[in-house]
Amino acid sequence: MSAEAKDAGTSAPAKDVAEERAAVPAPEESKALVVVENVPTIIVLPGDEKPAATGGSHERDAFLTRVATDKTTSLIRALHEPQNFCSRRATRRMASVAAWENTKVAQMEAELKKMHEQLEMKNAEQAEKLKNSAAAAHRAAEEKRAAAVARRGEEVIRAEEAAAGYRARGQAPTRPFGLGLFGRG
């Protein structure tokens, strides 16, 4: 074989690799986001080697097969690990219970606040009633005091009239200290 034939045979796969590398820009170089559809998910677990990116349909088929098996094994691993599989469901349930609890606590606090306000209103009404009854008792006491003072004044006037009558007649009263004059006896 000639040198050109050798170069031509090796340059075709090199061109394919170069074209693939040019088609997929490096993440450091590209700053624009590109939406890619129907791309298989590659899950690389610790200890796994990187997939070979050499040309050829046979290697590409082997690579796609390996990606599909890796995907199924990762799903199987996820199913076999109950903590990871059930943790999202449990977290959702716990969040639901916490939300329910917060709602109930808020309702109870609102009801308690309403009851507290009602009790304060009843307390204020009772206090007002007591103050009104105290004011009524004070008014009644003032009226009784005024009546007692008026009665005393009347009795003093009667006693003075009786004393003046006894002095005018020159007699001494039959009862001492005028007990008959003050409503006793």
Secondary structure, DSSP 8 states (H G I E B T S, - for coil): --HHHHHHHHHHHHHHHHHHHHHS--TTT--S-----S-------TT---------HHHHHHHHHHHHHHHHHHHHHHHH-HHHHHHHHHHHHHHHHHHHHHHHHHHHHHHHHHHHHHHHHHHHHHHHHHHHHHHHHHHHHHHHHHHHHHHHHHHHHHHHHHHHHHHHHT---SSGGGTTTTT--
